[in-house]
Amino acid sequence: VSTQSTWGHLLSVYFFSFPSLVVKKLGLDPGSTSATRNESITINLFRKLGGGSPRRPGAHSPLSDDKPLNASWTRDSDGLEELPTIVNMMNNRPHGNYKGRRQSLAELEALYERYMNIGISEGGKEGIDAIHAGAFTALSSDLGVDLEDPVMLILPFKFNCVTPYQISREEWMTGWQRLGISSLDQMKAYMPTLRASVMGGSAGDSFRQFYSFVFNYIKDPSQRCIDSATASGTWRIILKGRWKWLDKWCYFVENKYGKPINSDQWSQLLPFVAVSVSDPNFSSHDSSGAWPTIYDDFVEYVKEPK
């Protein structure tokens, strides 16, 4: 069964059975007076979604392209707490009608299949239903960015990817739909906005969340640490232009420290960078403080006479 037909079936079932689902959620008897009153709420929703009352299964019900839906009608929070989510989903839909939505899903599916197959042929593994291995090189080229552009790590971060160095089918489809994007041209045009959303000067918490995500995304799931070369290479990508000591730090980690980097050492770098911005020569650094030992060793290395 194709993904396109599966999505069409799910949408059909979801929309056409919605009134009865709401009645059941409210714990009402469908034949009761109370149920009839509440059913009018769902009828109004269908009119907003498709320009009319709920239709029987199999009937055409295009989604209207008018003003955004209003979730204020979900006044019974005990019974209808799930409805605002549905309204938000419809407000964020990338296309205004069912046919357009099917087309956008088909475009995303075709792109996914392309990169998945490239990954398998470029060093990947048969049977892995994910974008992986050499697929990222092809994807970065098509997006018009360098493979070492931080946006290539921001993408899996925004897609909430779970498996290191992979983007699953569900993550790909859901991630782009959430952004309202379905074509390669749209993806390419969105890259500056995507990069700025995390790397921009006002990103704040978003960058910190991204930084935390990266550790697990580049780490072998069977290991607790990442090797020093991988850590320093990744720091050069995501901290470029943010810290005057970055090059010296990466050289130190690879050539002087040389041990794997654990999650505590990784996470403490951002606070260490923040402190060094106000104290660039580490004159106030306290080696008896709470910093992991690697940071004390680095300060000592920096202060050594050359």
Backbone torsions as a table, in degrees:
resi	resn	phi	psi	omega
1	VAL	NA	129.6	-178.1
2	SER	-72.9	156.1	177.1
3	THR	-62.3	-37.6	-178.9
4	GLN	-59.8	-48.8	-179.0
5	SER	-68.7	-33.6	177.9
6	THR	-63.2	-46.4	178.5
7	TRP	-61.7	-40.5	179.4
8	GLY	-61.8	-41.4	179.1
9	HIS	-64.2	-44.5	-178.3
10	LEU	-63.7	-43.7	178.6
11	LEU	-62.1	-41.9	-179.2
12	SER	-62.2	-49.1	179.9
13	VAL	-61.5	-42.1	-175.3
14	TYR	-65.1	-46.5	-176.2
15	PHE	-72.0	-41.9	-173.8
16	PHE	-75.7	-26.6	-178.9
17	SER	-95.9	2.9	-172.0
18	PHE	-60.2	-45.4	-179.5
19	PRO	-56.4	-45.2	-178.2
20	SER	-67.2	-32.1	177.8
21	LEU	-64.3	-40.8	179.8
22	VAL	-65.5	-43.1	179.5
23	VAL	-60.9	-43.6	178.5
24	LYS	-63.7	-39.5	-179.9
25	LYS	-61.2	-35.5	-179.9
26	LEU	-79.3	-7.7	179.8
27	GLY	72.5	31.2	-176.0
28	LEU	-104.1	155.5	172.9
29	ASP	-80.1	123.0	-177.5
30	PRO	-54.0	-24.2	-178.9
31	GLY	-93.0	-2.4	-175.3
32	SER	-79.1	162.6	177.0
33	THR	-62.7	-40.2	-179.1
34	SER	-62.8	-40.6	179.4
35	ALA	-64.5	-39.4	-179.6
36	THR	-61.7	-41.8	178.5
37	ARG	-62.6	-45.4	-178.1
38	ASN	-71.1	-24.6	179.9
39	GLU	-65.0	-27.5	179.2
40	SER	-63.6	-27.9	177.2
41	ILE	-63.2	-45.9	-178.4
42	THR	-70.8	-32.1	177.4
43	ILE	-63.6	-40.1	177.1
44	ASN	-62.7	-37.7	178.1
45	LEU	-62.9	-44.5	-179.8
46	PHE	-63.2	-36.3	178.1
47	ARG	-64.2	-36.6	177.7
48	LYS	-70.3	-37.5	-178.3
49	LEU	-74.4	-42.3	-171.0
50	GLY	-129.0	8.2	177.2
51	GLY	78.4	19.3	179.9
52	GLY	-173.7	-173.6	179.8
53	SER	-76.0	165.3	177.6
54	PRO	-54.9	138.9	-178.7
55	ARG	-106.3	159.4	177.4
56	ARG	-68.7	154.1	177.5
57	PRO	-53.1	134.8	178.5
58	GLY	97.2	-15.1	179.6
59	ALA	-81.1	151.2	-178.8
60	HIS	-74.0	133.5	-179.7
61	SER	-142.8	78.6	-178.1
62	PRO	-67.1	148.2	176.5
63	LEU	-82.2	132.3	-178.5
64	SER	-73.1	159.6	-176.5
65	ASP	-112.4	25.8	-175.1
66	ASP	-86.2	-159.8	-174.3
67	LYS	-62.2	158.9	-176.9
68	PRO	-57.9	151.1	178.5
69	LEU	-71.3	152.4	-178.7
70	ASN	-111.8	124.4	-176.8
71	ALA	-88.5	4.1	-174.4
72	SER	-66.9	-19.7	-178.7
73	TRP	-71.5	-10.8	179.8
74	THR	-82.6	63.8	-172.5
75	ARG	-76.5	-23.3	179.3
76	ASP	-90.4	85.4	-173.2
77	SER	-64.5	-26.0	179.8
78	ASP	-69.4	-33.7	-175.6
79	GLY	-101.5	-23.5	-171.1
80	LEU	-124.2	32.1	-175.7
81	GLU	-66.0	-17.8	-178.1
82	GLU	-87.3	-14.5	-173.1
83	LEU	-68.3	-39.9	178.9
84	PRO	-56.8	-34.1	178.0
85	THR	-61.0	-42.1	179.5
86	ILE	-65.3	-42.1	178.6
87	VAL	-61.9	-44.7	178.9
88	ASN	-61.6	-39.6	178.5
89	MET	-59.0	-43.3	-178.5
90	MET	-71.4	-36.0	177.1
91	ASN	-64.0	-31.1	-177.2
92	ASN	-92.0	5.6	-177.4
93	ARG	-62.3	137.7	-176.9
94	PRO	-72.8	-22.0	-179.7
95	HIS	-131.5	152.8	-172.0
96	GLY	-85.7	-4.4	-179.9
97	ASN	-140.9	166.6	-174.0
98	TYR	-64.1	-40.3	-180.0
99	LYS	-62.9	-42.6	178.8
100	GLY	-64.1	-37.4	179.9
101	ARG	-66.7	-41.4	177.2
102	ARG	-61.6	-39.7	-179.7
103	GLN	-65.5	-42.0	180.0
104	SER	-66.0	-37.5	177.3
105	LEU	-64.7	-39.3	179.4
106	ALA	-65.1	-39.5	178.0
107	GLU	-63.5	-45.6	179.5
108	LEU	-63.6	-40.7	-179.6
109	GLU	-63.7	-41.9	-179.9
110	ALA	-64.5	-41.4	178.1
111	LEU	-65.5	-41.5	178.4
112	TYR	-59.3	-47.8	-179.3
113	GLU	-60.0	-39.4	179.4
114	ARG	-60.1	-50.6	-176.2
115	TYR	-72.9	-33.8	177.1
116	MET	-62.3	-43.7	-179.6
117	ASN	-68.5	-36.0	175.5
118	ILE	-62.5	-42.6	179.4
119	GLY	-59.1	-42.9	179.9
120	ILE	-64.3	-40.0	-177.7
121	SER	-80.2	-17.2	-177.9
122	GLU	-112.4	57.6	173.4
123	GLY	92.3	2.4	-179.4
124	GLY	-87.5	-167.9	-177.1
125	LYS	-119.8	137.6	174.2
126	GLU	-62.5	143.0	175.7
127	GLY	90.4	-7.2	177.5
128	ILE	-90.5	112.5	179.7
129	ASP	-86.2	73.8	-177.7
130	ALA	-162.1	154.5	169.9
131	ILE	-78.2	120.5	-175.9
132	HIS	-157.6	178.2	177.0
133	ALA	52.0	-131.8	-175.1
134	GLY	-65.8	-8.4	178.8
135	ALA	-61.2	-31.1	-178.0
136	PHE	-68.7	-31.6	176.1
137	THR	-65.2	-45.9	178.7
138	ALA	-64.7	-41.3	-179.3
139	LEU	-64.0	-45.3	-179.7
140	SER	-62.8	-38.8	178.5
141	SER	-63.8	-44.1	-180.0
142	ASP	-67.2	-29.8	179.3
143	LEU	-83.0	-7.5	178.6
144	GLY	76.0	27.9	179.2
145	VAL	-128.1	158.8	176.7
146	ASP	-73.7	149.3	178.9
147	LEU	-60.1	-27.7	-179.9
148	GLU	-95.5	13.1	172.1
149	ASP	-70.6	135.1	179.2
150	PRO	-57.0	-21.1	-179.1
151	VAL	-63.4	-22.8	178.4
152	MET	-74.0	-15.2	170.7
153	LEU	-98.5	-27.8	178.3
154	ILE	-67.1	-35.7	-179.8
155	LEU	-57.7	-54.4	177.3
156	PRO	-64.5	-28.4	176.0
157	PHE	-63.9	-48.0	-180.0
158	LYS	-66.8	-27.9	179.6
159	PHE	-87.2	2.2	-179.3
160	ASN	55.8	43.4	-178.5
161	CYS	-66.6	141.1	-174.2
162	VAL	-101.4	-42.7	-175.0
163	THR	-90.9	129.2	-179.5
164	PRO	-54.0	137.6	175.5
165	TYR	59.0	27.3	178.0
166	GLN	-140.7	151.7	168.4
167	ILE	-124.5	116.0	-177.5
168	SER	-75.8	167.1	178.6
169	ARG	-58.2	-48.9	-178.7
170	GLU	-62.8	-41.4	179.8
171	GLU	-63.9	-41.1	178.7
172	TRP	-63.8	-51.3	-176.6
173	MET	-65.1	-48.3	-178.0
174	THR	-67.5	-40.5	-177.7
175	GLY	-62.0	-48.9	-179.3
176	TRP	-70.1	-36.3	177.8
177	GLN	-63.1	-39.1	178.8
178	ARG	-61.5	-30.8	178.6
179	LEU	-87.6	-5.3	-179.6
180	GLY	72.9	31.2	-175.0
181	ILE	-123.0	138.1	-178.6
182	SER	-137.1	-17.2	-177.3
183	SER	-111.7	159.8	179.3
184	LEU	-64.2	-37.9	177.8
185	ASP	-61.5	-40.9	178.2
186	GLN	-65.6	-41.4	178.8
187	MET	-60.2	-47.7	-178.7
188	LYS	-61.0	-43.0	-179.6
189	ALA	-67.3	-24.7	-175.9
190	TYR	-84.3	-13.0	-174.3
191	MET	-56.0	-45.7	178.4
192	PRO	-60.0	-39.4	178.6
193	THR	-66.9	-42.4	179.6
194	LEU	-62.6	-44.2	179.9
195	ARG	-62.7	-46.2	-178.0
196	ALA	-65.6	-28.0	-178.3
197	SER	-64.9	-20.4	-179.6
198	VAL	-117.3	-40.2	-174.1
199	MET	-93.8	-10.1	-178.2
200	GLY	-65.9	159.0	-176.6
201	GLY	-60.4	-25.7	-178.6
202	SER	-99.8	9.2	-175.5
203	ALA	-65.7	-41.4	174.9
204	GLY	55.8	-112.3	-176.3
205	ASP	-59.6	-33.6	-179.3
206	SER	-62.0	-40.9	178.6
207	PHE	-67.1	-40.8	179.9
208	ARG	-64.0	-40.0	177.0
209	GLN	-65.7	-40.8	177.6
210	PHE	-62.0	-46.1	-179.4
211	TYR	-59.3	-42.2	179.1
212	SER	-66.0	-40.5	179.4
213	PHE	-60.9	-40.9	-172.5
214	VAL	-58.7	-38.3	-177.5
215	PHE	-54.7	-49.7	-178.3
216	ASN	-73.7	-26.3	-178.9
217	TYR	-74.5	-26.9	-179.4
218	ILE	-102.2	1.6	-176.7
219	LYS	-95.5	139.2	171.6
220	ASP	-61.8	123.3	-177.1
221	PRO	-56.6	-24.2	-178.7
222	SER	-84.7	-5.3	-177.3
223	GLN	-113.7	157.4	176.8
224	ARG	-94.1	-15.9	-175.3
225	CYS	-128.2	169.7	171.0
226	ILE	-117.6	147.4	-177.1
227	ASP	-68.4	157.5	-172.6
228	SER	-62.7	-35.0	-179.6
229	ALA	-67.0	-42.5	178.2
230	THR	-65.3	-41.9	-179.9
231	ALA	-62.3	-50.3	-177.0
232	SER	-66.5	-38.2	177.8
233	GLY	-62.6	-39.1	179.2
234	THR	-71.9	-39.5	176.3
235	TRP	-58.8	-39.3	179.5
236	ARG	-62.3	-30.1	-180.0
237	ILE	-79.0	-49.7	-170.1
238	ILE	-90.7	-14.2	179.1
239	LEU	-111.9	8.6	-179.5
240	LYS	-57.0	128.5	179.2
241	GLY	79.1	2.9	-176.8
242	ARG	-105.1	-12.4	-173.1
243	TRP	-151.4	127.7	-177.4
244	LYS	-67.0	-24.9	-177.4
245	TRP	-94.8	9.9	-172.6
246	LEU	-58.3	-50.4	-177.7
247	ASP	-61.9	-43.9	-179.9
248	LYS	-66.4	-38.4	177.5
249	TRP	-61.5	-47.5	-178.5
250	CYS	-64.8	-39.0	177.5
251	TYR	-63.8	-42.6	179.6
252	PHE	-61.8	-46.8	-177.8
253	VAL	-61.0	-43.1	-177.2
254	GLU	-76.8	-42.2	-168.6
255	ASN	-105.1	-21.3	-179.1
256	LYS	-108.8	-48.0	-179.7
257	TYR	-77.7	-59.1	170.7
258	GLY	69.1	3.4	179.9
259	LYS	-100.8	162.5	176.5
260	PRO	-60.8	152.3	-179.1
261	ILE	-101.7	124.4	179.2
262	ASN	-92.8	175.2	-173.9
263	SER	-64.9	-34.2	178.8
264	ASP	-67.5	-44.5	178.2
265	GLN	-62.5	-40.5	178.3
266	TRP	-63.2	-50.8	-174.1
267	SER	-67.4	-29.4	-177.3
268	GLN	-78.3	-8.2	-178.9
269	LEU	-66.1	-39.7	-179.4
270	LEU	-61.4	-47.3	175.0
271	PRO	-61.2	-36.4	179.5
272	PHE	-65.0	-41.9	176.8
273	VAL	-61.7	-43.7	-179.1
274	ALA	-60.9	-41.2	179.2
275	VAL	-67.0	-40.7	-176.6
276	SER	-71.1	-19.5	176.1
277	VAL	-66.6	-40.4	178.5
278	SER	-85.3	-17.4	178.9
279	ASP	-134.0	71.0	-170.2
280	PRO	-63.0	-20.0	-180.0
281	ASN	-105.0	7.5	177.0
282	PHE	58.5	32.2	-178.3
283	SER	-68.3	-24.2	-178.7
284	SER	-102.1	6.4	-177.1
285	HIS	-65.4	132.2	-179.2
286	ASP	-109.4	108.2	-177.9
287	SER	-69.1	-12.7	177.4
288	SER	-93.8	6.5	-179.3
289	GLY	-78.0	-161.3	-172.8
290	ALA	-93.8	5.1	-179.9
291	TRP	-65.8	144.1	170.8
292	PRO	-57.1	151.3	-174.2
293	THR	-56.7	-32.2	-178.4
294	ILE	-57.2	-32.5	-179.0
295	TYR	-75.7	-36.7	174.6
296	ASP	-63.4	-41.4	179.5
297	ASP	-64.9	-37.5	179.5
298	PHE	-66.6	-43.9	179.0
299	VAL	-60.5	-42.0	177.9
300	GLU	-62.6	-40.0	179.3
301	TYR	-64.4	-42.8	179.6
302	VAL	-63.3	-38.1	-175.6
303	LYS	-83.4	-9.6	178.8
304	GLU	-62.3	137.9	176.2
305	PRO	-62.2	133.5	-179.8
306	LYS	-101.4	NA	NA
